[in-house]
Amino acid sequence: MEAGILQWFHGLSHPALDAACVFSWAIGVARFCAPAVLLLIARHLILGERREALAWVAVGLGVAVLPEIGKLVVGRPRPTLWPWLIPTSGFSFPSGHAAAGAALYPLLGWLALRSRGRGLLGYLLGLAVGVAIGLGRLYAGVHWPTDVLAGWALGGTLSLGAVRWLSGPGEPGEPANPRAP
């Protein structure tokens, strides 16, 4: 069944979708995400937003470490149904790109729009980016659908956990975050 889903995605092949796939790969790769997260941590620290910085540390480390542990434990080979469109290596389950997309972009969107009372909209826009990244992994043929679903579940759990923590009360004696939606 999973091979059939991948074949369906491959049947959509088009130069514009190839370009979108390469773009989604680029914004989900560690050499892009890690520096971005470090810059966000620095920004929040400069602004005195320690909880936000700590949330980025936790989510960033979770996205960097947990998929790699899963890959080592499960050891699932990647699909080889056609030549891959993008460079990749290692095991398949779970998709680290899908996890990063579902963790980092929704959190970024929520943080960017929460002070305007539009945190949910920001989260959903970020989630759309995460979905696109995961779909790109299927289109490229480098992950099985369940790899992407597991990555989305992992990333979504990390981002929702961060949002919930940042929306709750601060350190003992502090009120709830006034900028939360």
SETORSE-661652 format. One record per atom (N, C-alpha, C): x, y, z; atom name; residue in one letter. Coordinates in pm, whole numbers, plus 50000, padded with zeros to 5 digits. Last residue first. Layout:
SITE     x     y     z at aa
SITE     X     Y     Z CA  A
...
This chain:
SITE     x     y     z at aa
SITE 49761 53369 52292  N  P
SITE 49630 53395 52227 CA  P
SITE 49515 53374 52322  C  P
SITE 49996 53545 52503  N  A
SITE 49940 53420 52450 CA  A
SITE 49803 53450 52390  C  A
SITE 50093 53764 52630  N  R
SITE 50089 53769 52484 CA  R
SITE 50033 53643 52422  C  R
SITE 50108 53716 52900  N  P
SITE 50005 53809 52853 CA  P
SITE 49994 53814 52701  C  P
SITE 50140 53408 53050  N  N
SITE 50199 53492 52944 CA  N
SITE 50091 53585 52887  C  N
SITE 50028 53425 53391  N  A
SITE 50032 53361 53259 CA  A
SITE 50086 53459 53157  C  A
SITE 50254 53571 53638  N  P
SITE 50123 53546 53576 CA  P
SITE 50139 53471 53444  C  P
SITE 50483 53418 53871  N  E
SITE 50458 53500 53750 CA  E
SITE 50319 53470 53697  C  E
SITE 50508 53239 54077  N  G
SITE 50482 53377 54112 CA  G
SITE 50458 53468 53993  C  G
SITE 50731 53030 53905  N  P
SITE 50645 53050 54022 CA  P
SITE 50632 53197 54060  C  P
SITE 50734 53131 53557  N  E
SITE 50800 53077 53675 CA  E
SITE 50711 53104 53796  C  E
SITE 50415 53148 53401  N  G
SITE 50561 53151 53396 CA  G
SITE 50621 53084 53518  C  G
SITE 50131 52958 53287  N  P
SITE 50198 53048 53382 CA  P
SITE 50349 53037 53369  C  P
SITE 50111 52893 52928  N  G
SITE 50077 52875 53069 CA  G
SITE 50148 52975 53157  C  G
SITE 50215 52924 52681  N  S
SITE 50084 52985 52706 CA  S
SITE 50046 52980 52853  C  S
SITE 50443 52772 52682  N  L
SITE 50457 52918 52672 CA  L
SITE 50325 52991 52700  C  L
SITE 50325 52516 52692  N  W
SITE 50411 52562 52801 CA  W
SITE 50425 52714 52799  C  W
SITE 50190 52512 52445  N  R
SITE 50115 52496 52571 CA  R
SITE 50197 52549 52689  C  R
SITE 50405 52538 52272  N  V
SITE 50300 52640 52274 CA  V
SITE 50222 52632 52404  C  V
SITE 50545 52300 52329  N  A
SITE 50608 52431 52351 CA  A
SITE 50503 52542 52360  C  A
SITE 50356 52108 52253  N  G
SITE 50406 52113 52391 CA  G
SITE 50469 52247 52423  C  G
SITE 50337 52165 51982  N  L
SITE 50220 52187 52069 CA  L
SITE 50261 52192 52215  C  L
SITE 50597 52090 51901  N  S
SITE 50552 52229 51886 CA  S
SITE 50431 52258 51974  C  S
SITE 50608 51814 51974  N  L
SITE 50706 51910 52024 CA  L
SITE 50654 52054 52016  C  L
SITE 50391 51712 51827  N  T
SITE 50395 51698 51973 CA  T
SITE 50491 51799 52034  C  T
SITE 50477 51766 51568  N  G
SITE 50356 51830 51620 CA  G
SITE 50349 51824 51771  C  G
SITE 50700 51595 51551  N  G
SITE 50716 51740 51544 CA  G
SITE 50596 51815 51599  C  G
SITE 50569 51341 51575  N  L
SITE 50676 51382 51666 CA  L
SITE 50691 51534 51668  C  L
SITE 50389 51352 51360  N  A
SITE 50340 51330 51497 CA  A
SITE 50445 51376 51599  C  A
SITE 50563 51385 51141  N  W
SITE 50463 51488 51173 CA  W
SITE 50414 51475 51317  C  W
SITE 50702 51141 51162  N  G
SITE 50773 51269 51176 CA  G
SITE 50678 51382 51211  C  G
SITE 50493 50962 51109  N  A
SITE 50561 50957 51239 CA  A
SITE 50638 51087 51264  C  A
SITE 50433 51038 50846  N  L
SITE 50331 51050 50950 CA  L
SITE 50395 51049 51089  C  L
SITE 50677 50969 50724  N  V
SITE 50635 51109 50728 CA  V
SITE 50529 51130 50836  C  V
SITE 50672 50694 50753  N  D
SITE 50786 50770 50803 CA  D
SITE 50747 50916 50822  C  D
SITE 50443 50623 50616  N  T
SITE 50442 50612 50762 CA  T
SITE 50561 50682 50826  C  T
SITE 50528 50667 50343  N  P
SITE 50425 50751 50407 CA  P
SITE 50423 50741 50559  C  P
SITE 50888 50653 50319  N  W
SITE 50759 50586 50313 CA  W
SITE 50655 50678 50381  C  W
SITE 51111 50873 50148  N  H
SITE 51048 50824 50271 CA  H
SITE 50920 50749 50236  C  H
SITE 51193 50955 49901  N  V
SITE 51298 50922 49998 CA  V
SITE 51243 50872 50132  C  V
SITE 51040 51056 49693  N  G
SITE 51057 50911 49703 CA  G
SITE 51160 50867 49805  C  G
SITE 50962 51312 49655  N  A
SITE 51100 51280 49619 CA  A
SITE 51127 51130 49625  C  A
SITE 50704 51292 49759  N  Y
SITE 50721 51322 49617 CA  Y
SITE 50862 51285 49571  C  Y
SITE 50769 51259 50029  N  L
SITE 50701 51153 49955 CA  L
SITE 50719 51170 49805  C  L
SITE 50887 51501 50085  N  R
SITE 50964 51379 50110 CA  R
SITE 50902 51261 50036  C  R
SITE 50677 51676 50034  N  G
SITE 50794 51680 49948 CA  G
SITE 50880 51555 49964  C  G
SITE 50518 51626 50252  N  L
SITE 50472 51581 50121 CA  L
SITE 50586 51581 50020  C  L
SITE 50678 51755 50449  N  G
SITE 50654 51611 50452 CA  G
SITE 50608 51555 50319  C  G
SITE 50657 52022 50361  N  I
SITE 50788 51957 50372 CA  I
SITE 50771 51805 50372  C  I
SITE 50381 52066 50382  N  A
SITE 50447 52072 50250 CA  A
SITE 50583 52003 50254  C  A
SITE 50352 52050 50659  N  V
SITE 50284 51952 50573 CA  V
SITE 50351 51949 50436  C  V
SITE 50499 52277 50735  N  G
SITE 50541 52144 50777 CA  G
SITE 50478 52034 50694  C  G
SITE 50338 52476 50622  N  V
SITE 50476 52461 50575 CA  V
SITE 50527 52321 50611  C  V
SITE 50112 52437 50780  N  A
SITE 50103 52417 50634 CA  A
SITE 50242 52401 50573  C  A
SITE 50212 52516 51026  N  L
SITE 50179 52375 51006 CA  L
SITE 50166 52343 50857  C  L
SITE 50225 52790 50987  N  G
SITE 50349 52713 51004 CA  G
SITE 50326 52565 50981  C  G
SITE 49950 52838 50978  N  L
SITE 50033 52870 50862 CA  L
SITE 50166 52794 50868  C  L
SITE 49881 52755 51238  N  L
SITE 49828 52683 51122 CA  L
SITE 49907 52713 50995  C  L
SITE 50018 52948 51392  N  Y
SITE 50047 52806 51408 CA  Y
SITE 50002 52728 51285  C  Y
SITE 49892 53182 51306  N  G
SITE 50035 53162 51284 CA  G
SITE 50074 53016 51293  C  G
SITE 49633 53129 51402  N  L
SITE 49657 53147 51259 CA  L
SITE 49804 53125 51226  C  L
SITE 49690 53124 51677  N  L
SITE 49638 53004 51610 CA  L
SITE 49660 53014 51460  C  L
SITE 49774 53390 51724  N  G
SITE 49866 53278 51743 CA  G
SITE 49820 53152 51672  C  G
SITE 49669 53644 51710  N  R
SITE 49652 53553 51596 CA  R
SITE 49747 53434 51603  C  R
SITE 49722 53850 51879  N  G
SITE 49601 53773 51902 CA  G
SITE 49572 53674 51791  C  G
SITE 49961 53959 51845  N  R
SITE 49852 54024 51771 CA  R
SITE 49720 53952 51791  C  R
SITE 50125 53789 51973  N  S
SITE 50106 53920 52036 CA  S
SITE 49996 53999 51966  C  S
SITE 50132 53567 51796  N  R
SITE 50056 53559 51922 CA  R
SITE 50031 53695 51984  C  R
SITE 50287 53564 51564  N  L
SITE 50155 53627 51559 CA  L
SITE 50079 53628 51692  C  L
SITE 50532 53441 51619  N  A
SITE 50530 53564 51539 CA  A
SITE 50397 53637 51549  C  A
SITE 50465 53208 51756  N  L
SITE 50538 53315 51826 CA  L
SITE 50531 53447 51750  C  L
SITE 50337 53069 51546  N  W
SITE 50265 53105 51668 CA  W
SITE 50334 53218 51741  C  W
SITE 50549 53040 51362  N  G
SITE 50428 53113 51326 CA  G
SITE 50350 53158 51448  C  G
SITE 50728 52884 51518  N  L
SITE 50768 53015 51466 CA  L
SITE 50645 53099 51431  C  L
SITE 50572 52655 51553  N  L
SITE 50614 52734 51669 CA  L
SITE 50656 52874 51626  C  L
SITE 50544 52569 51283  N  P
SITE 50427 52609 51362 CA  P
SITE 50464 52692 51485  C  P
SITE 50828 52526 51225  N  Y
SITE 50750 52629 51156 CA  Y
SITE 50620 52665 51228  C  Y
SITE 50918 52315 51404  N  L
SITE 50978 52449 51401 CA  L
SITE 50888 52554 51339  C  L
SITE 50753 52082 51378  N  A
SITE 50791 52138 51508 CA  A
SITE 50831 52284 51497  C  A
SITE 50709 52010 51119  N  A
SITE 50592 52014 51208 CA  A
SITE 50625 52072 51345  C  A
SITE 50973 52016 51018  N  G
SITE 50869 52102 50962 CA  G
SITE 50750 52118 51055  C  G
SITE 51096 51816 51171  N  A
SITE 51141 51955 51180 CA  A
SITE 51035 52050 51129  C  A
SITE 50949 51591 51084  N  A
SITE 50949 51630 51226 CA  A
SITE 50990 51776 51241  C  A
SITE 51015 51589 50814  N  A
SITE 50875 51607 50854 CA  A
SITE 50866 51650 51000  C  A
SITE 51294 51545 50839  N  H
SITE 51244 51666 50774 CA  H
SITE 51100 51693 50815  C  H
SITE 51300 51294 50959  N  G
SITE 51351 51409 51033 CA  G
SITE 51304 51540 50973  C  G
SITE 51075 51040 50956  N  S
SITE 51130 51147 50873 CA  S
SITE 51173 51265 50960  C  S
SITE 51183 50770 51176  N  P
SITE 51084 50861 51117 CA  P
SITE 51153 50966 51030  C  P
SITE 51289 50580 50902  N  F
SITE 51182 50603 51000 CA  F
SITE 51237 50657 51131  C  F
SITE 51520 50548 50731  N  S
SITE 51401 50618 50687 CA  S
SITE 51303 50661 50796  C  S
SITE 51882 50588 50751  N  F
SITE 51756 50515 50761 CA  F
SITE 51638 50609 50739  C  F
SITE 52110 50740 50512  N  G
SITE 52066 50689 50641 CA  G
SITE 51933 50617 50633  C  G
SITE 52053 51019 50289  N  S
SITE 52126 50900 50334 CA  S
SITE 52066 50854 50466  C  S
SITE 52011 51224 49997  N  T
SITE 51970 51174 50128 CA  T
SITE 52052 51050 50163  C  T
SITE 51937 51475 49756  N  P
SITE 52035 51391 49825 CA  P
SITE 51984 51347 49962  C  P
SITE 51645 51430 49544  N  I
SITE 51727 51509 49637 CA  I
SITE 51826 51418 49708  C  I
SITE 51520 51247 49386  N  L
SITE 51531 51383 49335 CA  L
SITE 51627 51468 49419  C  L
SITE 51622 50909 49337  N  W
SITE 51579 51019 49423 CA  W
SITE 51608 51154 49360  C  W
SITE 51495 50677 49104  N  P
SITE 51609 50759 49149 CA  P
SITE 51558 50882 49226  C  P
SITE 51246 50463 49259  N  W
SITE 51298 50539 49146 CA  W
SITE 51415 50622 49195  C  W
SITE 51222 50308 49486  N  L
SITE 51132 50281 49374 CA  L
SITE 51172 50353 49246  C  L
SITE 51331 50260 49741  N  T
SITE 51418 50272 49623 CA  T
SITE 51337 50242 49497  C  T
SITE 51283 50388 50073  N  P
SITE 51231 50329 49948 CA  P
SITE 51330 50352 49833  C  P
SITE 51526 50310 50331  N  R
SITE 51448 50404 50250 CA  R
SITE 51393 50334 50126  C  R
SITE 51496 50070 50598  N  P
SITE 51559 50122 50476 CA  P
SITE 51465 50220 50403  C  P
SITE 51485 50118 50946  N  R
SITE 51407 50094 50824 CA  R
SITE 51477 50152 50702  C  R
SITE 51570 50119 51216  N  G
SITE 51657 50073 51108 CA  G
SITE 51586 50044 50977  C  G
SITE 51475 50166 51479  N  V
SITE 51391 50097 51381 CA  V
SITE 51475 50042 51265  C  V
SITE 51694 50286 51614  N  V
SITE 51617 50178 51677 CA  V
SITE 51542 50097 51573  C  V
SITE 51786 50482 51435  N  L
SITE 51877 50377 51483 CA  L
SITE 51801 50258 51541  C  L
SITE 51554 50639 51404  N  K
SITE 51615 50576 51288 CA  K
SITE 51707 50461 51330  C  K
SITE 51516 50729 51669  N  G
SITE 51416 50644 51603 CA  G
SITE 51474 50570 51484  C  G
SITE 51741 50891 51694  N  I
SITE 51726 50775 51782 CA  I
SITE 51627 50677 51718  C  I
SITE 51675 51083 51502  N  E
SITE 51796 51001 51485 CA  E
SITE 51792 50877 51573  C  E
SITE 51444 51202 51610  N  P
SITE 51436 51124 51485 CA  P
SITE 51558 51035 51463  C  P
SITE 51567 51318 51853  N  L
SITE 51467 51211 51857 CA  L
SITE 51451 51135 51726  C  L
SITE 51757 51527 51782  N  V
SITE 51798 51401 51844 CA  V
SITE 51695 51289 51828  C  V
SITE 51642 51750 51658  N  A
SITE 51773 51703 51614 CA  A
SITE 51802 51561 51662  C  A
SITE 51405 51789 51793  N  V
SITE 51400 51763 51648 CA  V
SITE 51533 51708 51598  C  V
SITE 51507 51841 52051  N  G
SITE 51416 51729 52026 CA  G
SITE 51412 51690 51880  C  G
SITE 51653 52075 52008  N  L
SITE 51723 51951 52046 CA  L
SITE 51636 51828 52021  C  L
SITE 51436 52246 51940  N  G
SITE 51548 52224 51848 CA  G
SITE 51624 52097 51880  C  G
SITE 51280 52236 52172  N  V
SITE 51224 52188 52045 CA  V
SITE 51337 52158 51946  C  V
SITE 51466 52342 52361  N  A
SITE 51403 52211 52379 CA  A
SITE 51351 52154 52248  C  A
SITE 51530 52592 52248  N  V
SITE 51635 52495 52280 CA  V
SITE 51575 52355 52288  C  V
SITE 51277 52710 52234  N  W
SITE 51350 52682 52110 CA  W
SITE 51462 52581 52135  C  W
SITE 51226 52732 52509  N  A
SITE 51137 52650 52425 CA  A
SITE 51207 52614 52295  C  A
SITE 51424 52912 52582  N  L
SITE 51430 52775 52632 CA  L
SITE 51340 52682 52551  C  L
SITE 51326 53140 52453  N  A
SITE 51457 53087 52416 CA  A
SITE 51468 52941 52461  C  A
SITE 51087 53170 52595  N  E
SITE 51083 53146 52451 CA  E
SITE 51215 53086 52403  C  E
SITE 51191 53220 52852  N  R
SITE 51106 53102 52828 CA  R
SITE 51100 53068 52679  C  R
SITE 51333 53463 52813  N  R
SITE 51403 53339 52848 CA  R
SITE 51320 53214 52820  C  R
SITE 51346 53729 52669  N  E
SITE 51240 53628 52665 CA  E
SITE 51302 53489 52688  C  E
SITE 51515 53943 52630  N  G
SITE 51482 53905 52767 CA  G
SITE 51372 53801 52775  C  G
SITE 51602 53993 52379  N  L
SITE 51478 54060 52419 CA  L
SITE 51436 54025 52562  C  L
SITE 51818 53822 52374  N  I
SITE 51843 53966 52365 CA  I
SITE 51720 54044 52412  C  I
SITE 51678 53577 52373  N  L
SITE 51763 53613 52487 CA  L
SITE 51792 53762 52489  C  L
SITE 51556 53590 52122  N  H
SITE 51474 53588 52243 CA  H
SITE 51555 53623 52367  C  H
SITE 51786 53586 51957  N  R
SITE 51689 53697 51952 CA  R
SITE 51607 53704 52080  C  R
SITE 51898 53336 52019  N  A
SITE 51971 53460 52048 CA  A
SITE 51877 53579 52051  C  A
SITE 51696 53169 51919  N  I
SITE 51732 53164 52061 CA  I
SITE 51802 53294 52101  C  I
SITE 51711 53240 51648  N  L
SITE 51589 53266 51724 CA  L
SITE 51614 53263 51874  C  L
SITE 51967 53143 51587  N  L
SITE 51937 53287 51575 CA  L
SITE 51812 53325 51652  C  L
SITE 51923 52869 51629  N  L
SITE 52021 52941 51711 CA  L
SITE 52000 53092 51705  C  L
SITE 51736 52820 51425  N  V
SITE 51695 52804 51565 CA  V
SITE 51793 52878 51657  C  V
SITE 51902 52867 51202  N  A
SITE 51781 52947 51223 CA  A
SITE 51736 52940 51368  C  A
SITE 52099 52666 51228  N  P
SITE 52136 52807 51244 CA  P
SITE 52014 52898 51268  C  P
SITE 51913 52439 51194  N  A
SITE 51994 52458 51316 CA  A
SITE 52040 52604 51331  C  A
SITE 51796 52462 50934  N  C
SITE 51716 52474 51056 CA  C
SITE 51799 52504 51180  C  C
SITE 52009 52424 50752  N  F
SITE 51929 52546 50748 CA  F
SITE 51859 52567 50881  C  F
SITE 52117 52182 50817  N  R
SITE 52210 52294 50798 CA  R
SITE 52139 52427 50773  C  R
SITE 51891 52012 50823  N  A
SITE 51953 52057 50949 CA  A
SITE 52045 52176 50928  C  A
SITE 51619 52095 50604  N  V
SITE 51748 52030 50630 CA  V
SITE 51815 52092 50752  C  V
SITE 51395 52228 50531  N  G
SITE 51381 52128 50636 CA  G
SITE 51511 52061 50675  C  G
SITE 51446 52389 50320  N  I
SITE 51401 52455 50443 CA  I
SITE 51376 52356 50557  C  I
SITE 51524 52198 50125  N  A
SITE 51620 52297 50173 CA  A
SITE 51576 52361 50304  C  A
SITE 51288 52055 50073  N  W
SITE 51404 51985 50129 CA  W
SITE 51498 52086 50195  C  W
SITE 51139 52256 49955  N  S
SITE 51093 52201 50083 CA  S
SITE 51204 52121 50151  C  S
SITE 51294 52292 49721  N  F
SITE 51280 52401 49817 CA  F
SITE 51237 52347 49954  C  F
SITE 51252 52044 49599  N  V
SITE 51389 52083 49636 CA  V
SITE 51384 52196 49739  C  V
SITE 50974 52066 49559  N  C
SITE 51030 51958 49641 CA  C
SITE 51170 51993 49688  C  C
SITE 50958 52277 49381  N  A
SITE 50895 52290 49513 CA  A
SITE 50951 52186 49608  C  A
SITE 51086 52156 49162  N  A
SITE 51146 52275 49225 CA  A
SITE 51088 52296 49365  C  A
SITE 50903 51952 49105  N  D
SITE 51043 51919 49137 CA  D
SITE 51108 52035 49211  C  D
SITE 50684 52102 49037  N  L
SITE 50679 52026 49161 CA  L
SITE 50818 51980 49203  C  L
SITE 50780 52201 48795  N  A
SITE 50744 52295 48901 CA  A
SITE 50737 52224 49036  C  A
SITE 50822 51961 48641  N  P
SITE 50934 52047 48681 CA  P
SITE 50901 52147 48793  C  P
SITE 50652 51678 48773  N  H
SITE 50645 51799 48691 CA  H
SITE 50761 51888 48734  C  H
SITE 50486 51386 48873  N  S
SITE 50612 51450 48835 CA  S
SITE 50592 51565 48736  C  S
SITE 50281 51234 48964  N  L
SITE 50256 51378 48955 CA  L
SITE 50377 51455 48902  C  L
SITE 50377 50980 49001  N  G
SITE 50299 51007 48880 CA  G
SITE 50267 51154 48861  C  G
SITE 50474 50992 49256  N  H
SITE 50570 50996 49145 CA  H
SITE 50500 51025 49012  C  H
SITE 50237 50963 49399  N  F
SITE 50312 51088 49407 CA  F
SITE 50408 51101 49290  C  F
SITE 50185 50696 49325  N  W
SITE 50089 50801 49291 CA  W
SITE 50159 50937 49293  C  W
SITE 50403 50569 49441  N  Q
SITE 50390 50567 49295 CA  Q
SITE 50292 50675 49248  C  Q
SITE 50339 50606 49712  N  L
SITE 50457 50672 49655 CA  L
SITE 50451 50676 49503  C  L
SITE 50112 50444 49722  N  I
SITE 50100 50588 49752 CA  I
SITE 50219 50663 49693  C  I
SITE 50229 50196 49666  N  G
SITE 50128 50251 49576 CA  G
SITE 50108 50401 49597  C  G
SITE 50389 50160 49889  N  A
SITE 50453 50174 49758 CA  A
SITE 50355 50234 49657  C  A
SITE 50192 50126 50083  N  E
SITE 50278 50245 50088 CA  E
SITE 50348 50268 49955  C  E
SITE 50082 49881 50000  N  M
SITE 50000 50000 50000 CA  M
SITE 50087 50127 50000  C  M
